[in-house]
Amino acid sequence: MRTVPFLLISLVVGGAVFAAAMAAGNDYVFFAGYVVLQYVVLSTAWNILGGYCGYVNFGTGAFFALGAYSTVAIYKLIDTNELPHLVPIPLLMLVGGVVSGAIGFGMGYLTLRLRGAFFSIATLALAVVLETLVVNWDYVGGSRGAYILRPENAPLIGSYIRYLFLIMLLLAVGALTIARLIERSRLGYGFATIRDDELAAEASGVPTLRLKLIATTISGALMGMAGAPFPYYIGYLQPDSTFALDYAVNSIAMPLIGGTSSWVGPLIGAVLLDSLQQIITVTISSAVNLLLVGVLLVAFVIVAPNGIVGLIRKYLPHKGDDFVGRRRVGLAAPGAAPAAGPSSAPESPS
């Protein structure tokens, strides 16, 4: 399926989800659904670098916080409660994406020469440095935090949380479309060569550093865009609520549970895991959420190391294909004669 039909189908499905939430008649559905969609975006963004390229990023909270505090900075700059009317949420998301994407590019340029655990430690250090900066930056509230007053209602929709839910739903559709487009393009094939054997890719002439910079920029931008509406969702923003360990752990666990080899893996993992977390938060306590993540990670590492998508592919085998550029090549056993085709038919005697 091409990208445009996929996007249209995704928008139709998204419209059905929004209509079902409206039919529920309870705003809590939008509050809980917003968090689920937020993690769909974060896990998809993480998977672009962590799943496609094989570089594990522990700095999800940092990029998410950059988007959130970009909104706070603009709110303080304008110094009015009419910010949503003067600067629409989509524009704030664009600003958050640009800021986080730029930081992602800079971080990648400085750290992507590191590999394995060294790169992961560097991304964790970035989160610590940015949190220290925000805590000591009084303009955005510092350690005291900042209050953000959101409007009571949005035009045509009603409650403002419904508007935030719709915005995050559209961002989730966009993130999934971008991830699917990357996966099926030459860029995705380049990412796969880095993940499988970076040294061999470099020896073959693949511009690995350039591709990794593209991955960090796209990944960081999507995380920043997911964080930009967060101050209006939570109302009171403080460093602990944006740099929380939950963002790093969940954004890694969800693609691993769903499957990192496909764009659909983070979607499955985010919907499954965060839905369970929302149910546990209401019925038991939010303190059990990280315990749930740990138990599911251990279970999937043992039962399905390639995630739910890998488990499905294991029990629903499909014909193996290889791809060279955009041309499909059938796989044959070593030493076997090539399959006869129009180009291999013997010429008729003249």
N, C-alpha and C positions, 0 to 999 in steps of 0.2 A: 504494500500500500504506500502510495506517495505521501509526501508531507502534508499537502493541502487537504486532501480527503481525511487524513488522520486528525488534523487540527479541527476540521469541521465536525467530525464524529465526536472528538473530545469535548468540544463546546456543547454539543447536543447532550452528551452524558452529564456534563457539568450543569447544564440547565435543568436536567431532570433531578440531579442531586439538590440543587437549590429549591426547586419546586417541592420536593419531598420534605425538605427542612421547613419550608413555609407551611406545608400542610400539617406538620407536627404541632404547630401552634404554641411552642414553648421556646423561649429565647435561649434556654440552656443548651438546646441542640446546636445553636449557632456558636455559643461560647466554646463548647467542647469540639465542635466541628472545625472551628478556626484553628485550634491547636493541632488537630490531626492534619489539616491541610498545610499548616506551617511546617510540620515535620516531613510532609511529602516533599516540599520544596527543599528543605535542608538536607534530607537524605539523598535526594536526586543530585543536588549540587555537590555534596561530598563524593558521590559515586563517580562524578566526572573525573575527579583527580584520583580518588582512592580506589575505585573499581576499574575504570578504563585504563588508567596509567599505572596503578599499583603503588601509589605513594600515599601512605596513611597520614591523614591530617587530623591532629588533635586540637586545631585552632578554630573549630566551628563557632564556639562562643565568641571569639574575638571578632570575626567578620559579622556575625549576627548583631553584636553590640555596636559595631561601627555604624550599621544601618540605623539602629535605634537611636543612638546618640547624635547622628546627623539630623534626625527629626527634632530632637530636643534642642540642638544648637540653632536650627532655623526658628523654632518656636520662641526661644529666648531672644533671637535677633529681631524678630518682628514684634515681640512683646505684646501679644494680644491673644485673646481666646478665640478670635475669629480665623485662626490659621487654617483650618480645614476649608474655609470659604475662599481665603486669599490664595492659598497654596494647596491644591487638591492632593489627596493621598497618592494617586499615581505619580505625580511629579515628585513628591517626597521619596517615593520608592525609587524613582529614577536617580535622584541625588544620592540616596543611600547605596544604590548599585554602583554608581560611578566611583564614590569614595572607597567602597570595599573592593571593587575591582582594581583600582589603582594601588591600594595597599597589597592586594593579592599579587599583582604584578611585581611590586617592589620586593615583597617577601620571597617570591619565586626566584627572582634574579639573584638574591643573596643566599638562598638556602637550597635551591634545586640542584646544586652541584654535590650536595650531600645525598646519601642514599640510605634506605632502610631505616633503622631506629634513629640514626642521627638526624634525618629530616623530621621525623615525628617529634623528637625532643625539641627541635628548633621551632616547630609550629606551636608546641606547648609553651615555650618560652615567650613567643610573640603574644599569646593570650595573657600571660602574667604581666608583661611589660605594658600592654595596652590597659589592662585593669588598673595597674598602679597609676598610669597617667590619668585615667578617668577619675579615680578616687581623689586625686589631688587637684583636679580641675574644677574650681568652684563655679565657673561659668555655666556648666551643665549640671550643677547640683553637687558634684563631688561625692563624698561618702554619705551626705545627708539624703541624696536622691533629689528627684524633681517631680513635681506634680504637673500632669497634663490634663486639662479639662476638655473633654470631647463633647460635641453637640448631643442633645437628647435624641434627635431624629435626623434621618437622611431623607431627601426628597424622593417620593414615589415608593420607597421601600418600607419606611417606618423606623423602627429602632435602629440606632447607629451600628449596633453589633452586626446586624444583618448586612449592612453596607461593607463592613470590614470583612465579613465572611465571604461576600461576593468578590471583593478585591483579591483576597487570598486564593479563592477558587480559580480565578482567572490566571493568577501568577502560577499556581500549580499546573494548570493546563499548559501554560507557556514553558515552564521548566521541563515538563515531560516531553513536550514537542522538541525542544532544543536537545535534550539528551538522546532522543530517538534519532534525530537528524544527525547528530555527531556519530552515533553508533553505526549508522549505515553509510557514512561518507568516508572519503579518503583520510580525513582527520581522525576518524575513529580507528581506521586501520593502523595509522601511525601511533595512536595511543596504545593499541594492542601490541605492537612490536616493542614498545617501551616496557609494557607490563611483562611480556614473555621473556625477553632477553635484551636489555638495554645496550649492553656492550656489542652484541651482534648487530643491533639496529644502527648504532653509530658507525660500525665498520662497514655497513651496507650503504652509508650515506644518508640515513634518516636524520633530519635536523632535530635531535631529541630535545635540546634545551629550548628551542623555539616552540615546539609542541607542548612541552611542560609549562612554559609561560602562558600559552594560550589556555591550557587547562586550569591553571591557578587563577587566571583573570576571570574566566567564565564562572568557575566555582565560587570565588569570592564575591563576584557581583550578584549572583543569585542569592547567596546567603545574606548579603547586605539588603537586598530588596525585600527578603522575608522579614528582616528586622525592622525596617522603616515604619510599618504601621503598629508595631508592638506597643509603643508608648500610649497610643490611643486605646489599645485593647486593655492594658493593665491599669492605666490611670496614674500610677505612681511608679516611676522608674528609678531603680537604684542599681549599683554595680552587681550586687549579688543576684539580681533577677535576670541579668543579661549574660554575665560571665559564668553562669552556673555550670557545674559539671554535667548536668543532665543533657545539655545541648551536644557536647562532645560525645558523650557515651551513646545517646540515642541515635545521633546521626551516623555513627559507625555501626551500631547494632542493627539498625533497620535494614540497610543494604545487605549486611551479612546474613540476616535471617531470610530476607526475600531473595537474595541472589545478586551478586555484583556484576555478573556477565551481561545483563540486559537492563534496559531502561525500566522494565516493568518490575524488576526486583525491589528497588527502593519503594515503589508504590505499594506493593503487596506488604512489605515489611512495615512501612509506616502506618498503613491502615490497620493492620493486624495488631502490632505492638502498642500503638498509641490508643487504639480503641480499648484494649485491655487495661491500659494504664488509667484511662478515664473512668472505666467501670470500677477499678480498684480504688481510685481516689474517692468516689462517691460512696462505695460500700464499706471499705476498710479504712485506708489511710494513704495519703500520697507518699508517706515514708517507705511504703512497700514497693514503689515503682522501680527503683534501681535494683532491688532484689529480684523482681520479675525479669528485668533485662538480663541480669546475670544468669538466672536459671535457664532462660530460653537460649541464651548464647551457648551455654555448655551443652544443652540438649541438641541444638542444631549442629554444633561442631562434631558431636558424636554420630548423630543420625543422618544429618544432611549437610556435610561440610560445604557444599556448593549452593546452599540455600533452597528455598522452596522451588524456585525456577529450575535449579539443577536437579532436584528430586523429580519434578514433572518430566524433564527431558530424559531422565534415566528410565522411567517407566513408560514413557511414550516416545520410543526411539523414532528418529526421522532420518531420512537419507542424508548421508554426509556430503557436504558441498564445500568447495573451497572457492575463494574469490580472489581474482587478480584484477585490481582496478574495479571496473564495473562489469567485467566479463566472467561469467560463471564457468568453472572448469569441473567436469566430472572426475571423481576420484577412481582410480583403478589400482588393482593389485600390482606390486612391483614385478616387472618383467612381462606383464600382460600386454597383449597387442592393443593398440588404440582402437577405440570404438569407431565403427564405420560411420561416415557422415557424408554430407553432400560434397565436402572438399576432398574426402579421401576415396571417392568412387573412381574406379579405373577408367581411363580414357578409352573411348570406343575407337577401334582401328579405323584409320582413314582409307 
